[in-house]
Amino acid sequence: MELNVSKKIIYSELVIIAVIFSTLIPYILVSMQFSTAHLFHYIFITIVILAPIGIFSAYYFMERWENRPIEMLAFYLKRRLDPPDDVMAEARTRALNLPIVHAATVLIRYELVTLFDCLYMGTVGGLPLKENIRLGLYAGIGLAFFPIFSFFLTERLLYPVRQFLAEKTKNILVDETKVIHINTRTRLVTILLATVTAPLIALGFLMYRKVGMELSLMPLEFSPNQPVMSQLFNLIFLVTIATLILTSGIGILLATSISNPLGHMVSVIRRLEKGDLNARSNLISNDEIGVLSQSFDKMAQEIEKNRHELEDLNRNLEFRVAEKTENLTKAYERLQFSNQNLAVANRELELANKKLKELDQLKSDFISVVSHELRTPLTSIKAFTELIMMKSRMTGEKRTRLLSIINNETDRLARLINDILDLTKIEAGKLSWHVTRISLSEIIQNSVTSMQSLADNKSLSIIMNVPSSLPKLYGDRDRLIQVITNILSNAVKFTHDGGTISINAFTEDVPRHQIIVKISDTGVGIPSRDFEVIFEKFRRSGDVLTTHAEGTGLGLAITKQIVEYHGGRIWAESTPGKGSSFSFTLPLDKVWQIEGDHLTTALDL
């Protein structure tokens, strides 16, 4: 948009000069009655000097101060750039202040021009001092009214610019303390002063001067010194004063009738700005102000109604938001709970999968071990049987030795099958248990007796430290003999010739009342990393399958199941190269559901 503020100010200045030349200058010429020489000098000074100085000073003040921020804004707009907020705010403030500032510069500039005019007429023009003073009064007082016209004219010319700036700066914070405010009453009084009061004073003064001059030219009997002339002059003076008072009173009443309702509406608007939607102007009249007041009250009432509706909607919205938030929170909690359950299920699935893989591996190991363990004795039995059948003339000693090997392999095969069946029954919970009141000392003695021949073959000494006063307990006698026999069998198997095997049994009361059995040897020992492995099926020390050594690899696994069924636990201690110790506990306070002295039942582990 082309703001063209400079051109508008020039137009305003030219109009003011034209009004001055068409009103004030002719008034001064009529009232002063210059001589020919004085008239020439006055016309010369007004046309050649006064007008150019006024126009030049207007251009100077306009460019240097008055519309500089507005022109800067126009600079941005011409280049389609976004002006800074401070430039927009300053341009709006200057556009509001420009009419009154320009009017003030008009007063100051033209009063200075009047002073220069009087100096010229008093020196170059040769005007007498009394007349020069009167010229200065006429010009100074007359020029004091023209800034009023300049103010309203400039304000009218800048109306489009103000509209444009109001649209552009509606979202920009403007410092209102920099804006020069003029109320409506002042505007109306100044308009009345410039349009009514000043012309009346000027006309009254001219009439007074004209009547005086006319009477001074009449015959002597009508001299102004006579009482009639004095009464006439007094009448003119009183009429002029009364007219001034009347016009001033009417002007004040007019200004008040317009400004008071507007001021009241402004105060109501201020209350609305502060949030008081109950504020109303409540003005009734049949003019535009009344229509404006009624429209304003309707607008305020509609705003209040909309505000109540908006508050209701906000409360409803807050309630619904709170409800939705609560639902979302509950859904989120359910989701978190589901995620936790899913995580737990996932971990359980991973563990189950891992266990399944382990079971699958154990199945493969089981098949491999069982096939090997079954194949080895069966191969030996078949081979030696065929050898006996083929050589009918074989000596009796050799035949006996072969039959002994066949018998041992048959026993080995039977042990393997029995161990597999026992472990399967234990794990399935289908093994029959014969729980009776037993003596652990007797069980240990019987087990040592059955293993003594194997120990003697390797010159092993078995030392027992088992007191006969050990308390009796409830348990399965045959299974406990199997436990001790399995441990002793391993001790004999992995102890070098001439070694020692010791058996110790004792009771303890802490952490519970139980019997502890400890079987130690001086054999090869077990690495600490294999302490848990050796109690697994088909595992032995070294974490290898028992496919390269005699035995099924099921003895310690069965032993652990039997001990745990009796409520105890089993563990191993060892120093590689110096021997091993296997210990297990049998609690004396285990509760058995037994009727009479013994019970034969099938129980689940």
C-alpha positions in Angstrom: 0.0 0.0 0.0 1.2 3.6 -0.8 0.9 5.5 2.4 1.9 8.9 0.8 1.9 10.7 4.2 4.2 13.4 2.9 1.8 14.4 0.1 -1.1 14.5 2.6 0.8 16.9 4.8 1.7 19.1 1.9 -2.0 19.1 0.8 -2.9 20.1 4.4 -0.3 22.9 4.4 -1.4 24.3 1.1 -5.1 24.3 2.2 -4.1 26.2 5.4 -2.1 28.8 3.4 -5.0 29.2 1.0 -7.4 29.7 3.9 -5.1 32.3 5.5 -4.8 34.2 2.3 -8.5 34.1 1.7 -9.6 35.1 5.3 -6.9 36.5 7.5 -5.0 38.6 5.0 -8.1 40.3 3.6 -9.3 40.9 7.2 -6.0 42.6 8.1 -6.1 44.8 5.0 -9.7 45.9 5.7 -9.1 46.6 9.4 -5.7 48.2 9.1 -6.4 50.5 6.1 -2.8 50.6 5.0 -1.4 53.4 2.9 -0.3 52.6 -0.7 3.4 52.1 0.4 2.5 50.1 3.4 0.0 48.0 1.4 2.7 47.3 -1.2 5.2 46.2 1.4 2.6 44.0 3.2 1.5 42.2 0.0 5.2 41.7 -0.9 6.1 40.2 2.5 3.1 37.9 2.6 3.3 36.6 -0.9 7.1 36.5 -1.5 8.3 35.6 2.0 5.5 34.4 4.2 4.1 31.7 1.9 7.5 30.2 0.8 8.8 30.1 4.4 5.6 28.3 5.5 5.8 25.7 2.8 9.5 25.1 3.2 9.2 24.8 7.0 6.3 22.3 6.6 8.5 20.2 4.3 11.5 20.4 6.7 9.5 19.4 9.8 7.6 16.7 7.9 10.8 15.0 6.6 12.9 15.5 9.7 10.5 14.5 12.3 6.8 14.3 11.7 6.3 11.2 9.4 9.8 9.6 9.6 8.6 6.3 11.2 5.6 6.1 8.8 7.9 6.6 5.8 10.2 3.8 7.2 7.2 1.5 7.3 6.4 2.4 3.7 10.0 1.5 2.8 9.4 -2.1 4.0 6.0 -2.4 2.4 7.2 -1.3 -1.0 9.8 -4.0 -1.0 7.3 -6.6 0.4 9.3 -7.1 3.5 7.9 -7.9 7.0 8.6 -4.8 9.1 9.8 -5.2 12.7 7.3 -4.9 15.4 9.0 -1.8 16.9 8.7 0.0 13.5 5.0 -0.9 13.3 4.3 0.3 16.8 6.2 3.5 16.3 4.4 4.2 13.0 1.0 3.7 14.7 1.9 6.0 17.5 3.1 8.7 15.1 0.0 8.4 12.9 -2.1 9.0 16.0 0.0 12.0 17.2 0.7 13.5 13.8 -2.4 15.8 13.4 -1.9 17.5 16.8 1.9 17.7 16.3 1.5 19.1 12.9 -1.1 21.7 14.2 1.4 22.7 16.9 4.2 23.2 14.3 1.8 25.3 12.2 1.1 27.6 15.1 4.8 27.9 16.0 6.0 28.3 12.5 3.5 30.9 11.4 3.7 32.9 14.6 7.4 33.1 13.9 6.6 34.2 10.4 4.3 36.9 11.9 7.1 38.1 14.0 9.4 38.4 11.0 6.6 40.2 9.1 6.2 42.8 11.9 10.0 43.3 11.9 10.0 43.9 8.2 7.0 46.3 8.3 8.6 48.2 11.1 12.0 48.6 9.4 11.7 48.3 5.7 8.0 49.2 5.3 8.1 52.2 7.7 4.9 51.3 9.5 4.4 53.3 12.7 5.0 51.5 16.0 1.3 51.7 17.0 0.1 50.3 13.7 2.8 47.7 13.7 1.8 46.5 17.1 -1.8 46.3 16.0 -0.7 44.4 12.9 1.1 41.9 15.1 -1.9 41.4 17.3 -4.3 40.9 14.4 -1.9 38.4 12.7 -0.9 36.6 15.9 -4.4 36.2 17.3 -5.8 35.3 13.9 -3.2 32.7 13.2 -3.9 31.0 16.5 -7.2 29.7 15.1 -5.8 28.1 11.9 -4.0 25.2 13.6 -7.4 24.0 14.7 -8.4 23.7 11.0 -5.0 22.1 10.3 -5.6 19.5 13.1 -9.0 18.3 11.7 -7.9 18.5 8.1 -4.7 16.4 8.7 -6.7 13.9 10.8 -9.2 13.5 7.9 -6.4 13.1 5.3 -4.7 10.4 7.5 -7.9 8.4 8.1 -7.0 5.7 5.5 -3.5 5.5 6.8 -4.8 4.9 10.4 -7.2 2.2 9.1 -4.3 0.4 7.4 -2.1 0.7 10.5 -4.9 -0.5 12.8 -5.2 -3.6 10.7 -1.5 -4.3 10.6 -0.8 -3.6 14.3 -3.8 -5.2 15.9 -1.6 -8.0 17.3 1.3 -5.7 18.3 1.7 -4.3 21.7 1.7 -0.4 21.6 2.8 1.9 24.4 -0.3 4.0 25.0 1.6 6.4 27.2 3.2 7.8 24.0 -0.1 8.6 22.4 -1.6 12.1 22.9 -5.2 11.7 23.8 -7.9 14.4 23.1 -11.4 13.9 24.4 -14.5 14.7 22.5 -15.4 17.7 24.6 -12.2 19.4 23.7 -12.7 18.7 20.0 -16.2 20.1 20.0 -15.2 23.3 21.9 -12.3 24.0 19.6 -14.5 23.5 16.5 -17.1 25.9 18.0 -14.3 28.4 18.9 -12.9 28.3 15.4 -16.1 28.3 13.5 -18.4 30.5 15.6 -16.7 32.5 18.3 -13.7 33.8 16.3 -15.8 34.9 13.4 -18.3 36.7 15.8 -15.4 38.5 17.5 -13.9 39.5 14.2 -17.3 40.8 12.9 -18.1 42.6 16.1 -14.7 44.3 16.0 -15.1 45.3 12.3 -18.6 46.6 13.0 -17.3 48.6 15.9 -14.5 50.1 13.8 -16.7 50.7 10.8 -19.4 52.6 12.9 -16.7 54.6 14.6 -15.2 55.7 11.3 -18.6 56.5 9.8 -19.6 58.6 12.7 -16.3 60.4 12.7 -17.0 61.7 9.2 -20.4 63.1 10.1 -21.1 66.8 11.2 -19.9 68.0 14.5 -23.3 67.7 16.2 -23.0 63.9 15.7 -19.6 63.7 17.3 -18.7 60.5 19.0 -18.3 62.5 22.2 -22.0 62.9 22.5 -23.9 60.6 24.8 -25.8 59.0 21.9 -22.6 57.8 20.3 -21.4 56.4 23.6 -24.6 54.5 24.0 -24.3 53.1 20.5 -20.8 51.9 21.1 -21.8 50.3 24.4 -24.7 48.6 22.7 -22.5 47.1 20.0 -20.1 46.0 22.7 -22.8 44.4 24.8 -24.4 42.7 21.9 -21.0 41.2 20.9 -20.4 40.0 24.5 -23.9 38.6 24.8 -23.5 36.8 21.5 -20.1 35.3 22.6 -21.6 34.1 25.9 -24.6 32.6 24.2 -22.5 30.9 21.6 -20.1 29.7 24.2 -22.9 28.3 26.4 -24.5 26.6 23.4 -21.2 25.1 22.4 -20.5 23.8 25.9 -24.0 22.2 26.1 -23.5 20.7 22.6 -20.1 19.4 23.5 -21.3 18.0 26.8 -24.4 16.3 25.3 -22.1 14.5 22.8 -19.0 13.9 24.9 -20.7 12.7 28.2 -22.4 9.7 26.6 -19.3 8.9 24.6 -17.2 9.2 27.8 -19.6 6.9 29.7 -19.4 4.3 26.9 -15.7 4.5 27.0 -15.7 3.8 30.7 -18.0 0.8 30.1 -15.7 -0.5 27.4 -12.8 -0.3 29.8 -14.7 -2.4 32.3 -15.4 -4.9 29.6 -11.7 -5.0 28.7 -11.0 -5.9 32.4 -13.5 -8.8 32.2 -16.6 -7.3 33.7 -19.2 -8.6 31.2 -22.0 -7.2 33.3 -21.1 -3.6 32.4 -23.8 -1.8 30.3 -24.1 1.7 29.0 -27.9 1.9 29.4 -28.2 5.1 27.3 -31.5 5.9 25.6 -31.8 8.6 22.9 -33.1 8.9 19.4 -29.8 9.8 17.7 -26.8 7.8 16.6 -25.4 7.7 20.1 -28.5 6.0 21.3 -28.4 3.4 18.5 -24.7 2.9 19.3 -25.5 2.4 23.0 -28.2 -0.1 22.4 -26.2 -2.0 19.9 -23.3 -2.0 22.3 -25.4 -3.3 25.2 -26.8 -6.1 22.9 -23.3 -7.0 21.9 -22.2 -7.1 25.6 -25.2 -9.2 26.4 -24.4 -11.6 23.6 -20.8 -11.8 24.7 -21.9 -12.6 28.3 -24.2 -15.3 26.9 -21.5 -16.7 24.8 -19.1 -16.7 27.7 -21.6 -18.6 29.9 -22.0 -21.1 27.1 -18.3 -21.3 26.6 -17.8 -21.9 30.3 -20.4 -24.7 30.2 -18.7 -26.2 27.2 -15.3 -25.9 28.9 -16.6 -27.6 32.1 -18.1 -30.3 29.9 -14.9 -30.6 27.9 -12.9 -30.8 31.1 -15.1 -33.5 32.5 -14.9 -35.4 29.2 -11.1 -34.9 29.0 -10.8 -36.1 32.6 -13.0 -39.1 31.9 -11.0 -39.9 28.7 -7.7 -39.4 30.6 -8.9 -41.8 33.3 -9.9 -44.3 30.7 -6.6 -43.9 28.9 -4.8 -44.3 32.2 -6.7 -47.5 33.0 -6.1 -48.7 29.5 -2.4 -47.9 29.8 -2.3 -49.7 33.2 -4.0 -52.7 31.6 -1.5 -52.5 28.7 1.4 -52.3 31.2 0.0 -55.3 33.1 -0.5 -57.2 29.8 3.0 -56.3 28.8 4.3 -57.6 32.1 2.3 -60.8 31.8 3.5 -61.1 28.2 7.1 -60.5 29.4 6.6 -63.2 32.1 5.0 -65.5 29.6 7.9 -64.8 27.2 10.5 -65.6 29.8 8.6 -68.7 30.8 8.4 -69.7 27.2 12.1 -69.1 26.8 12.8 -71.2 29.9 10.5 -73.9 28.6 12.1 -73.8 25.2 15.5 -74.0 26.8 14.3 -76.8 29.0 12.9 -78.5 25.9 16.2 -78.2 24.1 18.0 -79.6 27.2 15.5 -82.4 27.3 15.9 -83.1 23.6 19.7 -83.1 24.1 19.3 -85.4 27.1 17.1 -87.7 25.0 19.8 -87.8 22.4 22.4 -88.5 25.1 20.2 -91.1 26.7 19.7 -92.9 23.4 23.4 -92.8 22.7 24.4 -94.0 26.1 21.7 -96.7 26.4 22.5 -98.0 23.0 26.2 -98.1 23.8 25.7 -99.6 27.3 23.3 -102.2 25.9 25.4 -103.0 22.9 28.6 -103.6 24.8 27.4 -106.3 27.2 25.2 -107.9 24.5 28.1 -108.0 22.1 30.3 -109.7 24.8 27.6 -112.2 25.7 27.0 -113.1 22.0 30.7 -113.3 21.2 31.6 -115.6 24.1 28.5 -117.7 23.7 29.4 -118.3 20.0 33.0 -119.1 21.0 31.8 -121.7 23.5 29.4 -123.3 20.9 32.1 -123.4 18.2 34.8 -125.0 20.3 33.3 -128.1 21.7 36.7 -129.3 22.9 37.5 -126.2 24.9 39.1 -126.9 28.3 36.9 -126.7 31.4 39.0 -123.9 32.9 38.7 -121.7 29.8 35.0 -122.5 29.5 34.5 -121.5 33.1 36.3 -118.2 32.6 34.2 -117.4 29.5 31.0 -118.3 31.3 32.1 -116.0 34.2 32.5 -113.1 31.8 29.1 -113.8 30.3 27.6 -113.8 33.8 29.3 -110.5 34.6 28.1 -108.9 31.4 24.6 -110.2 32.1 24.7 -108.6 35.6 26.0 -105.4 34.1 23.1 -105.4 31.6 20.6 -106.1 34.3 22.0 -103.2 36.5 21.7 -100.8 33.5 18.1 -101.8 32.9 17.3 -101.6 36.6 18.9 -98.2 37.0 16.9 -96.9 33.9 13.7 -98.3 35.2 14.3 -96.9 38.8 15.1 -93.4 37.5 12.1 -93.4 35.2 9.8 -94.5 38.0 11.2 -91.9 40.4 10.9 -89.1 37.9 7.4 -90.2 37.0 6.4 -90.5 40.7 5.4 -94.2 40.3 8.2 -95.9 42.3 7.0 -98.0 45.1 8.5 -97.0 48.5 8.6 -99.3 51.5 8.8 -96.9 54.5 9.6 -98.6 57.8 11.5 -97.7 61.0 15.1 -98.6 60.2 18.6 -98.4 61.7 21.0 -96.4 59.6 24.0 -98.2 61.3 22.7 -101.5 60.1 22.2 -100.3 56.6 25.7 -98.9 56.4 27.1 -102.2 57.7 25.2 -104.2 55.1 26.3 -102.0 52.3 30.0 -102.2 53.3 29.7 -106.0 53.5 28.3 -106.2 50.0 31.2 -104.0 48.6 34.0 -105.5 50.6 35.0 -108.1 48.0 35.4 -105.3 45.4 37.5 -103.3 47.8 39.7 -106.3 48.6 40.4 -106.8 44.9 42.1 -103.4 44.9 43.6 -103.7 48.4 41.4 -100.8 49.6 40.7 -100.4 53.3 37.2 -99.3 54.4 37.1 -97.4 57.7 33.8 -97.0 59.4 33.1 -94.4 62.1 29.4 -95.1 62.6 28.1 -95.2 66.2 25.6 -97.9 67.0 23.7 -95.3 69.1 22.5 -93.4 66.0 18.7 -92.8 66.4 16.4 -94.8 64.3 14.4 -93.1 61.5 11.7 -93.8 59.0 12.7 -94.6 55.4 13.0 -97.1 52.6 15.7 -99.6 53.7 16.5 -101.0 50.3 16.7 -97.5 48.7 19.0 -96.2 51.3 21.2 -99.3 50.8 21.2 -98.4 47.1 22.4 -94.8 48.0 25.3 -96.0 50.1 26.2 -98.7 47.6 26.2 -96.3 44.7 28.6 -93.9 46.5 30.8 -96.7 47.7 30.9 -98.2 44.2 32.1 -94.9 42.8 34.7 -94.6 45.6 36.1 -98.1 44.9 36.0 -97.5 41.1 38.0 -94.1 41.3 40.4 -94.9 44.1 43.9 -96.2 43.3 45.0 -99.6 44.7 45.9 -99.4 48.4 43.8 -96.4 49.0 41.4 -95.7 51.8 37.7 -95.2 52.0 36.1 -93.8 55.2 32.5 -93.6 56.3 31.4 -91.2 59.1 27.9 -90.8 60.4 26.7 -88.4 63.2 23.7 -86.4 64.2 23.2 -82.6 64.5 20.4 -80.4 65.8 21.1 -77.2 63.9 19.7 -76.1 61.5 17.4 -79.1 62.0 17.5 -82.5 63.8 19.1 -84.9 61.2 21.7 -87.5 60.5 24.7 -86.7 58.3 26.6 -89.4 56.4 29.9 -88.6 54.9 31.8 -91.1 52.6 35.3 -90.0 51.7 38.1 -91.6 49.5 41.7 -91.0 48.5 40.9 -91.3 44.8 41.4 -89.0 41.7 39.1 -86.3 43.0 36.5 -84.2 41.1 37.0 -80.6 39.7 34.8 -78.1 41.5 33.1 -77.1 38.2 31.7 -80.7 38.0 30.0 -80.8 41.4 26.6 -80.1 40.0 27.1 -82.0 36.7 27.9 -85.3 38.4 24.3 -85.5 39.8 22.8 -85.3 36.3 21.8 -88.3 34.2 24.6 -90.0 32.1 27.1 -87.4 33.4 30.4 -88.0 35.1 33.3 -85.8 36.2 34.9 -84.1 33.2 31.5 -83.2 31.7 31.6 -86.0 29.2 29.1 -88.8 28.4 29.9 -92.1 30.2 30.5 -93.8 26.9 34.2 -94.4 27.5 34.1 -95.8 31.1 32.4 -98.6 32.9 29.1 -97.7 34.5 25.7 -96.2 33.4 26.2 -92.7 34.7 22.8 -93.0 36.5 23.9 -93.9 40.0 24.4 -90.5 41.5 21.2 -89.2 39.7 19.2 -92.0 41.4 21.0 -91.4 44.7 20.0 -87.7 44.6 16.4 -88.5 44.0 16.2 -91.0 46.8 17.9 -88.6 49.3 15.6 -85.8 48.4 12.6 -88.0 48.7 13.6 -88.7 52.3 13.7 -84.9 52.9 17.5 -84.6 52.8 20.1 -83.2 50.4 23.4 -84.5 48.9 26.5 -82.7 47.9 30.1 -83.3 47.0 33.5 -81.9 48.1 36.8 -82.7 46.5 40.4 -81.8 46.0 41.6 -83.0 42.6 44.3 -85.7 43.0 43.6 -86.1 46.8 40.2 -87.6 46.9 36.5 -86.8 47.2 33.8 -86.7 49.8 30.1 -87.3 49.3 27.7 -86.2 52.1 24.0 -86.5 52.5 21.5 -85.7 55.2 18.5 -87.7 56.5 16.2 -85.6 58.7 14.8 -87.2 61.8 11.8 -84.8 62.0 10.3 -85.6 58.6 6.5 -86.3 59.0 5.4 -89.5 57.4 1.8 -90.7 57.2 2.5 -94.1 58.7 0.0 -96.5 60.3 1.6 -99.1 62.7 5.3 -99.9 62.4 5.6 -99.8 58.7 3.9 -98.6 55.5 4.1 -99.9 52.0 2.8 -97.2 49.6 3.4 -95.5 46.3 4.0 -91.8 46.8 4.6 -88.9 44.4 7.8 -87.0 44.8 
